């Protein structure tokens, strides 16, 4: 195993994670006026609702699917399903969500690049992050092709072991990725890069998801007497 492989898949995840957490905290503390979604819907709402809904539903399903799928130990689901069955489910659900996210993300990226008003109000990082997300979901969909060639779940288990080793600070995490296809490695690298640049983009609004609205009391509005 080369030093470069260890650097990318053993050390880079911790660099990206550290910048993600510390950078988000510092931006929240020192730049709260920049802590926003930067919505451009008022500038141009044409097909915005469709694109935004497809993108956000798709990316949420993908995020939580990866979170549960990669960080759930094999012994938890082994009594109910095999690794191969889990892989088939991941391909089906991830494939549908990935197509939704790709279509919505491509529409949003095209809008940001071609609509003069939206382009003028966008920062360079706004464009970079939407393009990175489109590239990442494209790579994720491309991993389905080699995954269909080995439905025993072996590669899925190795990816899960790598993710769990990183999250739980276990040694030798990069060893699990030795010998797997380059498309998986590229998908992981781009994903880690998105985590790295997260604090410097509009994605920070994810931290401020308005979950409090679910449990808060109804707001009563009365007319003036």
C-alpha positions as CSV (number, residue, x, y, z in Angstrom):
1,X,0.0,0.0,0.0
2,X,1.5,3.3,-1.1
3,X,1.9,6.4,1.1
4,X,-0.3,8.4,-1.3
5,X,-3.1,5.9,-0.7
6,X,-2.7,6.2,3.1
7,X,-2.7,10.0,2.8
8,X,-5.9,10.1,0.8
9,X,-7.9,7.5,2.6
10,X,-6.3,7.4,6.0
11,X,-5.4,11.0,6.8
12,X,-7.4,13.2,4.4
13,X,-10.7,12.2,6.0
14,X,-9.5,13.7,9.3
15,X,-8.3,16.8,7.7
16,X,-11.6,17.3,5.9
17,X,-13.6,16.5,9.1
18,X,-11.5,18.9,11.2
19,X,-12.0,21.8,8.8
20,X,-15.7,20.9,8.5
21,X,-16.3,21.2,12.3
22,X,-13.9,23.9,13.2
23,X,-14.6,26.0,10.1
24,X,-18.4,25.8,10.6
25,X,-18.0,26.9,14.3
26,X,-15.8,29.8,13.4
27,X,-18.0,31.0,10.6
28,X,-21.1,30.8,12.8
29,X,-19.2,32.8,15.5
30,X,-17.6,35.4,13.3
31,X,-19.7,35.6,10.1
32,X,-23.4,35.1,11.0
33,X,-24.5,37.6,8.3
34,X,-23.1,35.1,5.7
35,X,-24.9,32.2,7.4
36,X,-27.8,31.8,4.9
37,X,-29.0,29.8,1.9
38,X,-28.6,32.8,-0.4
39,X,-31.8,31.9,-2.2
40,X,-32.2,33.3,-5.7
41,X,-35.8,32.3,-6.2
42,X,-37.0,35.9,-6.2
43,X,-34.6,36.6,-9.1
44,X,-35.9,33.7,-11.3
45,X,-38.5,31.2,-10.2
46,X,-38.9,29.4,-13.6
47,X,-38.8,25.6,-12.8
48,X,-37.1,26.5,-9.5
49,X,-39.6,24.5,-7.4
50,X,-39.3,21.3,-9.5
51,X,-35.5,21.5,-9.6
52,X,-35.1,22.4,-5.9
53,X,-37.5,19.6,-4.8
54,X,-35.9,17.0,-6.9
55,X,-32.4,18.0,-5.7
56,X,-33.2,18.3,-2.0
57,X,-35.3,15.1,-1.7
58,X,-32.7,13.2,-3.6
59,X,-29.8,14.5,-1.6
60,X,-31.5,13.9,1.7
61,X,-32.3,10.3,0.8
62,X,-28.7,9.8,-0.3
63,X,-27.2,11.4,2.8
64,X,-29.2,9.3,5.3
65,X,-28.8,6.2,3.2
66,X,-25.0,6.6,3.3
67,X,-25.1,7.4,7.0
68,X,-27.1,4.4,8.0
69,X,-25.7,2.0,5.3
70,X,-22.0,2.7,6.0
71,X,-22.1,3.2,9.8
72,X,-24.4,0.3,10.7
73,X,-22.2,-2.7,11.7
74,X,-22.8,-5.9,9.7
75,X,-23.8,-7.8,12.8
76,X,-26.8,-5.5,13.4
77,X,-28.6,-6.5,10.2
78,X,-27.0,-9.9,9.6
79,X,-29.9,-11.8,11.3
80,X,-32.4,-10.2,8.9
81,X,-30.6,-9.9,5.6
82,X,-27.3,-10.7,3.8
83,X,-24.8,-8.2,2.7
84,X,-25.8,-8.9,-0.9
85,X,-29.5,-8.1,-0.2
86,X,-28.5,-4.9,1.5
87,X,-26.4,-4.0,-1.6
88,X,-29.4,-4.6,-3.9
89,X,-31.6,-2.4,-1.7
90,X,-28.9,0.3,-1.7
91,X,-28.6,0.2,-5.5
92,X,-32.4,0.5,-6.0
93,X,-33.1,3.3,-3.5
94,X,-29.8,5.0,-4.1
95,X,-30.3,4.8,-7.8
96,X,-33.7,6.4,-7.7
97,X,-32.6,9.1,-5.3
98,X,-29.4,9.7,-7.3
99,X,-31.3,10.3,-10.5
100,X,-33.6,12.7,-8.8
101,X,-30.7,14.6,-7.3
102,X,-28.8,14.6,-10.6
103,X,-31.7,16.0,-12.6
104,X,-32.5,18.6,-10.0
105,X,-28.9,19.5,-9.4
106,X,-28.2,19.8,-13.2
107,X,-31.2,22.1,-13.6
108,X,-30.0,24.3,-10.7
109,X,-26.4,24.3,-12.1
110,X,-27.6,25.2,-15.6
111,X,-29.8,28.0,-14.2
112,X,-26.9,29.4,-12.2
113,X,-24.6,29.4,-15.2
114,X,-26.9,30.7,-17.8
115,X,-29.4,33.0,-16.1
116,X,-27.9,36.5,-16.1
117,X,-29.6,37.7,-12.9
118,X,-28.8,34.5,-10.9
119,X,-25.2,34.4,-12.2
120,X,-24.6,38.1,-11.2
121,X,-25.8,37.4,-7.6
122,X,-23.8,34.2,-7.3
123,X,-20.4,33.9,-5.7
124,X,-17.7,31.7,-7.3
125,X,-18.1,29.2,-4.4
126,X,-21.9,29.0,-5.2
127,X,-21.0,27.7,-8.6
128,X,-18.2,25.5,-7.5
129,X,-20.3,23.7,-4.8
130,X,-23.3,23.0,-7.1
131,X,-21.0,21.6,-9.8
132,X,-19.1,19.5,-7.2
133,X,-22.4,18.1,-6.0
134,X,-23.5,17.2,-9.5
135,X,-20.1,15.5,-10.2
136,X,-20.4,13.6,-6.9
137,X,-23.9,12.3,-7.6
138,X,-22.8,11.3,-11.1
139,X,-19.9,9.4,-9.7
140,X,-22.2,7.7,-7.2
141,X,-24.5,6.6,-10.0
142,X,-21.5,5.3,-12.0
143,X,-20.6,3.1,-9.1
144,X,-23.8,1.1,-9.7
145,X,-22.3,-0.3,-12.9
146,X,-19.4,-2.3,-11.2
147,X,-21.6,-3.0,-8.2
148,X,-24.0,-5.0,-10.4
149,X,-21.1,-7.2,-11.3
150,X,-20.6,-8.4,-7.7
151,X,-23.9,-8.6,-5.8
152,X,-22.4,-10.6,-2.9
153,X,-21.9,-7.4,-0.9
154,X,-18.2,-7.8,-0.5
155,X,-17.2,-4.3,-1.7
156,X,-20.1,-2.8,0.3
157,X,-18.7,-4.4,3.5
158,X,-15.2,-3.1,2.8
159,X,-16.5,0.4,2.2
160,X,-18.5,0.2,5.5
161,X,-15.5,-1.1,7.4
162,X,-13.5,1.8,6.1
163,X,-16.1,4.4,7.1
164,X,-16.5,2.9,10.5
165,X,-12.8,2.7,11.1
166,X,-12.5,6.5,10.2
167,X,-15.5,7.5,12.4
168,X,-14.4,5.4,15.4
169,X,-10.7,6.3,15.1
170,X,-9.5,2.8,14.4
171,X,-6.1,2.2,12.8
172,X,-5.5,0.9,9.3
173,X,-8.7,2.3,7.8
174,X,-7.0,2.8,4.4
175,X,-6.3,-0.9,4.2
176,X,-9.9,-1.7,3.5
177,X,-9.8,0.3,0.3
178,X,-6.8,-1.5,-1.2
179,X,-7.7,-3.1,-4.5
180,X,-11.2,-1.7,-4.9
181,X,-12.2,0.0,-8.2
182,X,-11.0,3.5,-8.9
183,X,-14.6,4.8,-9.3
184,X,-15.3,4.1,-5.6
185,X,-12.0,5.9,-4.6
186,X,-12.8,8.9,-6.8
187,X,-16.3,9.0,-5.3
188,X,-14.9,9.0,-1.8
189,X,-12.3,11.6,-2.6
190,X,-14.8,14.1,-4.1
191,X,-17.1,13.4,-1.1
192,X,-14.4,14.3,1.3
193,X,-13.5,17.4,-0.7
194,X,-17.2,18.6,-0.4
195,X,-16.9,18.0,3.4
196,X,-13.7,20.1,3.4
197,X,-15.1,23.1,1.6
198,X,-18.5,22.9,3.4
199,X,-17.9,25.7,5.9
200,X,-17.0,28.1,3.0
201,X,-20.2,27.6,1.1
202,X,-23.9,28.2,1.4
203,X,-24.2,24.5,2.6
204,X,-23.8,25.8,6.2
205,X,-27.5,26.4,6.2
206,X,-27.9,22.7,6.7
207,X,-26.9,23.2,10.4
208,X,-29.8,25.6,10.8
209,X,-32.6,23.3,9.5
210,X,-35.8,24.6,11.0
211,X,-36.7,21.4,12.9
212,X,-38.1,23.5,15.8
213,X,-41.1,24.3,13.6
214,X,-42.3,20.7,14.0
215,X,-42.8,20.9,17.7
216,X,-43.6,24.6,18.3
217,X,-47.0,25.9,19.2
218,X,-49.4,27.3,16.6
219,X,-49.0,31.1,16.1
220,X,-52.3,32.9,16.4
221,X,-52.5,36.1,14.2
222,X,-55.4,38.5,14.8
223,X,-56.5,41.5,12.9
224,X,-56.2,44.9,14.5
225,X,-59.3,46.2,16.3
